[in-house]
Amino acid sequence: MAPTVRHTVVDSPYEPLTLVAVDGVLSRVHMTGQRHRPPEGTFGEPDPRPFGEAIRQLDAYFAGELTEFDLPLHLVGTDFQLRVWAELRRIPYGETRTYGELAELLGSPGASRAVGLANGKNPVSVIVPCHRVIGAGGGLTGYGGGLDRKQRLLAFESGTAEPAALF
């Protein structure tokens, strides 16, 4: 039997976010204009019902009341991508890691480029915090939602910007 795919669109300080669920479990969060955003035909029928808890947690995050998401996720990727995405979820709110540090943590010290590619394919932006990964020299590099959004998310999490200042 084919999986049931549903989506909804919610407001955020980063423009609308499209949430996609497979069989009722969150599988993707896309920003408008995001790199690697799949065609909208893959989002399934509009239906807000599977997303109540995800929306509640996103609202709390953007209100500065939530620092760690606790949601079941249905992630599809290679074994390496899944390992990278799991490691991203371990980066604490308000902190960053470099691609090289993540490669070390994954036991593949020479794989910082591969970590970067997997990071860029993260299907659940914000919730799986790929914005918390920076370049070796501390500079902002690559973000599917755009470097401006990455900078604003990091400023928000560090306490140097209010949610309303994210636009």
N, C-alpha and C positions, 0 to 999 in steps of 0.2 A: 504494500500500500504506500502510496506517495505521501511524503510529509505534508502537513498543513502549514502553510506560510501565511503570516498576517503581518500587517504593519500599522503604525500610527505615526503622526507627526506632532511633536510637542515644541512649545516655545522654550528658548533658552537665551542666556546673554550672548550666545554665539550664533544667533539666527536659529531657525528651526532645526531640530534634530529629528531624523527619521529613525524610528526603532523598528526592528524586524524580529519576529519570533518564529521559530520552527517548532511545531507541536507544542506551542504554549511557552517555550523557553527562549529567553532573549538570545539572539545570535548575532545581531549587528546593530550598531549605532552609527549613523552617517551624518556628517555636517554638510551643509549646502556647499557645493563647489569642491568637495573633498576629492583629493587624488585617490585613485583606486575605488571610487564609488561605482558599484555595479549598476547596470541599467535598472530603472524603476520597475520594469516588468518582472524583475526577480523578487520584488518586495511582497508579493501576494496581495490578497484583498485587504482593504482598510478595515480595521477592527481594533478598538482600543482595549478590549477586555483582557488580553494577556499581559498588559503592561502596567497595571496598577502599582505594583511594588517598585518597579523600575522608575516610574514617573515620580513616585513619592521620594525615592532616594535621590534622584537627580535634582528635584526641587530643593531637598535638604542640603545637598552638596552646594548648589549655587547660592543658597541662603547662608552658607558658611557654617552650617550646623552638622554636616556629615563629612568625615575625613576618610572613611573607608567603606566601599560598597560591599554589600553582602547579598549577592544575587546569584542564582544558578545561571550558568551560561552554556549555550550550545555553540561551541567553537569548532570550526572546520578548518584544518590546515595540516601541514606536514608535521611529523613528530617534532622536528626542530622548531618550527613556528609555535607549536603548542607549548614547548618548553620555554621559549622566549616570552610568550604571553603570560605564562604562569609566573615567571620571574618578575615581569613588569608589575604584577599585582602585589608583589612583596616590597616594592619601593614605597616607603612611607610618604604620606601626605606632606607636602612642603619640602621634600628632599629630591635630589636628582642623582642619577648614576650616569656614567659614560657608557658608550657602546663597548669599550674595552673591559670595563668593570663587569658588565653583564656577561660578556664572553667568558671572563675568568670564572664567574659564579656558575656558569653552565659547564665548566670543565673543558672549554675550548678556547684557550687564550688567544689563538690567532684568528678567531672568527668574528672580529668586530664588524667587518663588512656584512657578513651573513646575518649577524644580529640586527644591523641597521635595516637590511632588506626585510627581515621578519617583522621588525618593529613597524616599518612602513606599511605592511599588509595587515596590521592589527584591525580586525573587523569591528571592534567594540570601543570606539574612541571615548575618551573621558573615563569610562568605567574601568577599562584596562588602560592604565595611565601611561600611554606611550609618550605623552608630552613631557614626562619626567626624565627622558633620556637626552643627554647633551653630548657635544663633541668632546674630544680628549682635552682640549685647551679650555673647556668651560663655555665655549660658544654654542649658540643655538644652531643646530643643523637639522635639516629635514623635518617636516611634519606634514602629514597628509592633509591636515586642515589649514595649512599655511603657517609660516613662521610668526606672523602677527598674532594669530590665535594662540600659538604655543607660548609666546612671550606673555600674553595676557593671562593665560591659565597659570603659568608659573608665578607671575606677580600676585595673582589672587591667592594662590596657595601659600605664598610666603608672607602674606599679610600686608603687602605693599599696594594692593588695589582692592577696591570694593567690588562686589559682583556687578553693580550697575556700571562700573568703569570698564567692563569687559568689552563693550562695543567699541 
